[in-house]
Amino acid sequence: MHGLTRGPDPTKIHVLVHDSRQPASHDFVLVERTFRLPEARWINGLPVAPVDRCVLDGVRRMKDVNQVRSALAEAVQRGLGTPRELLDELNAGSCRGSAIPRMVLTELIDGIRSPAESWAREVALRSGFGSMIWNPELYLADGSRLATPDGWLDDVGLAWEIDSYEFHFSPDDYATTLKRHNRMTAAGIIVVHTVPSRLRTEPHQVVAELRGAYKLAQQRPRPPVIARLN
């Protein structure tokens, strides 16, 4: 009802009631008692919890870390809450089921914006690139905005793009990725492209490619590009 698509099972209705009440869950209705009953927002004639509460109450019941990553990343990408705001709301509620969402929100605070980027972060650390910056905004020396790559190694001016229809905000973003590649290449940036499946099936090869591109980037002057965190 908030317009999100990557949450828990949509055939289940999750209902919050005050802790003083004791109705039971039944069939497709999941009843949760809470001391922190939120003020409802009326949507299509029905009282709905605020979007941050909906998202977090949903992901606390999800066991697959990648599904949690996808759901939380969608909420952040749509501008429905910052990672810090979502983490504050998570900390204010029940600890039950909070471990995976807390880990994912920590990733989001670090700039990770999709499950694929989470996998990429693991590969980057394995490559020895702990200095990788995630989703920075790049600017040319004249102050004009250039692009926002998925990953960035600032010391040599190397960009890493995780190419996928599934994990980007919309299919049109893939065409946008190609345009970003051309702009960055024209500015002297070395760009490495990786599809998400290889992060899981061929991590060693991806590591070798990153290290090879890094050595190549070291052999030319760093382009005059400025990176800023969002």
C-alpha positions in Angstrom: 0.0 0.0 0.0 3.1 2.2 0.3 4.1 1.3 -3.2 7.0 -1.0 -2.3 7.4 -4.3 -4.1 10.2 -6.2 -2.3 8.8 -6.9 1.1 7.5 -10.1 2.8 4.8 -12.4 1.5 2.0 -10.1 0.2 -0.7 -12.8 0.9 -0.2 -12.3 4.6 -1.8 -9.3 6.4 0.3 -8.1 9.4 -1.8 -6.3 12.0 -0.5 -4.4 15.0 -2.5 -4.2 18.2 -1.8 -2.7 21.6 -0.1 -5.0 24.0 -3.1 -4.8 26.3 -5.2 -6.7 23.7 -4.9 -10.5 23.1 -6.3 -11.4 19.7 -4.7 -14.4 18.0 -3.2 -14.8 14.6 -5.3 -16.9 12.2 -4.9 -18.1 8.6 -3.6 -15.2 6.5 -3.7 -12.7 9.4 -0.6 -12.2 11.5 -1.3 -10.3 14.8 1.5 -8.7 16.7 1.1 -7.1 20.1 3.2 -4.0 20.7 3.8 -1.3 23.3 4.8 1.1 20.4 1.5 1.2 18.5 2.2 3.8 15.7 -0.2 6.5 14.5 -2.0 5.1 11.4 -1.9 6.7 8.0 -5.1 6.1 6.1 -4.6 4.7 2.6 -7.6 3.7 0.5 -9.8 3.7 3.6 -7.5 1.5 5.6 -5.3 2.4 8.6 -1.7 1.6 7.7 1.5 1.9 9.8 4.1 4.4 8.7 6.3 3.1 5.9 9.5 2.8 8.1 7.5 0.7 10.6 6.0 -1.4 7.8 9.4 -2.1 6.2 11.2 -3.0 9.4 8.4 -5.1 10.9 8.4 -7.0 7.6 12.1 -7.6 7.3 12.4 -8.7 10.9 10.5 -11.8 9.8 12.6 -12.5 6.7 15.4 -15.1 7.0 17.1 -14.5 3.6 19.7 -11.8 4.0 19.5 -10.9 0.3 15.7 -10.4 0.5 16.3 -8.2 3.5 18.9 -6.2 1.5 16.6 -5.9 -1.4 13.6 -4.7 0.7 15.6 -2.1 2.7 17.5 -0.9 -0.4 14.2 -0.3 -2.2 12.9 1.8 0.7 16.1 3.9 0.7 16.2 4.3 -3.1 12.6 5.5 -3.2 13.5 8.2 -0.6 11.1 6.7 2.1 13.8 6.9 4.8 17.5 7.2 5.2 19.5 4.2 6.5 20.2 6.1 9.7 16.5 6.8 10.3 15.6 3.2 9.6 18.3 2.0 12.0 17.0 4.4 14.7 13.5 3.0 14.3 14.9 -0.6 14.4 16.7 0.1 17.6 13.6 1.6 19.2 11.6 -1.5 18.6 11.8 -5.2 19.5 15.2 -7.0 19.3 13.4 -10.0 17.9 14.6 -10.7 14.3 16.7 -7.5 14.3 20.2 -9.0 13.7 20.0 -9.3 9.9 18.3 -5.9 9.3 20.8 -4.2 11.6 23.7 -5.7 9.5 22.1 -4.6 6.3 21.4 -1.1 7.5 25.0 -0.8 8.5 25.9 -1.7 4.9 23.5 0.9 3.6 25.0 3.6 5.9 28.4 2.7 4.3 26.8 3.4 0.9 25.7 0.0 -0.2 22.5 0.2 -2.2 21.6 -3.3 -3.4 22.2 -7.0 -2.6 24.7 -7.1 -5.5 26.7 -4.3 -4.1 26.8 -6.2 -0.8 28.4 -9.1 -2.6 30.8 -6.7 -4.3 31.8 -5.3 -0.9 32.8 -8.8 0.2 34.8 -9.3 -3.0 36.5 -5.8 -2.6 37.6 -6.6 0.9 39.0 -10.0 -0.3 40.9 -8.1 -3.0 42.5 -5.9 -0.4 40.5 -2.8 -1.5 39.1 -1.9 1.9 39.3 1.8 0.7 36.6 1.2 -1.9 34.0 4.1 -1.7 30.4 3.1 -2.5 28.1 5.3 -4.6 30.1 8.5 -4.5 29.2 11.5 -6.7 32.1 12.3 -9.1 32.7 15.8 -10.3 35.1 17.2 -13.0 37.6 19.8 -12.1 35.2 22.6 -13.4 32.6 21.5 -10.8 30.3 19.8 -13.3 28.8 16.5 -12.1 30.1 13.5 -13.9 28.6 10.2 -12.6 27.9 8.0 -9.6 29.6 4.7 -10.0 28.8 1.8 -7.7 32.4 1.5 -6.4 35.3 4.0 -6.6 39.0 3.7 -5.8 40.0 7.3 -5.3 43.8 7.0 -5.2 44.0 5.8 -8.9 40.6 7.0 -10.3 39.1 3.5 -10.9 35.3 2.9 -11.1 33.5 -0.4 -10.5 30.1 -0.9 -12.0 27.9 -3.8 -10.9 25.7 -4.4 -14.0 22.3 -6.0 -13.5 18.6 -5.4 -14.4 17.5 -7.3 -11.3 19.2 -5.3 -8.6 19.0 -1.8 -10.1 16.1 0.5 -9.4 14.6 0.1 -12.9 15.6 -1.6 -16.2 16.2 1.9 -17.6 19.2 2.1 -15.3 21.1 -0.4 -17.4 21.1 2.1 -20.3 22.1 4.8 -17.9 25.0 2.7 -16.8 26.3 2.5 -20.4 26.1 6.3 -20.6 27.9 6.7 -17.4 30.6 4.4 -18.7 31.2 6.6 -21.8 31.3 9.8 -19.7 33.8 8.3 -17.2 36.0 6.8 -19.9 36.1 10.2 -21.7 37.2 11.7 -18.4 40.2 9.3 -18.2 38.6 6.9 -15.6 39.2 3.2 -15.9 35.9 1.4 -15.5 35.5 -2.3 -14.5 32.1 -3.9 -15.2 31.0 -7.0 -13.3 27.6 -8.9 -13.5 26.3 -9.9 -10.0 26.3 -13.6 -10.7 30.1 -13.7 -11.1 30.5 -12.2 -7.6 29.0 -15.4 -6.3 30.3 -18.0 -8.8 33.7 -16.5 -9.9 34.9 -14.3 -7.0 38.6 -15.2 -7.5 38.4 -14.2 -11.2 36.7 -10.9 -10.3 39.4 -10.2 -7.7 42.1 -10.8 -10.4 40.3 -8.4 -12.8 40.1 -5.7 -10.2 43.7 -6.1 -9.3 44.7 -6.0 -12.9 42.7 -2.9 -13.6 44.2 -1.3 -10.5 47.7 -1.9 -11.7 46.8 -0.4 -15.1 45.3 2.6 -13.4 48.5 3.1 -11.5 50.5 3.4 -14.7 48.7 6.6 -15.9 48.2 9.9 -14.2 45.1 10.0 -12.0 42.3 11.9 -13.8 41.4 15.3 -12.2 38.1 14.0 -10.8 36.7 14.8 -7.3 34.7 12.2 -5.4 32.1 13.2 -2.8 30.0 11.0 -0.6 26.3 11.5 -0.7 
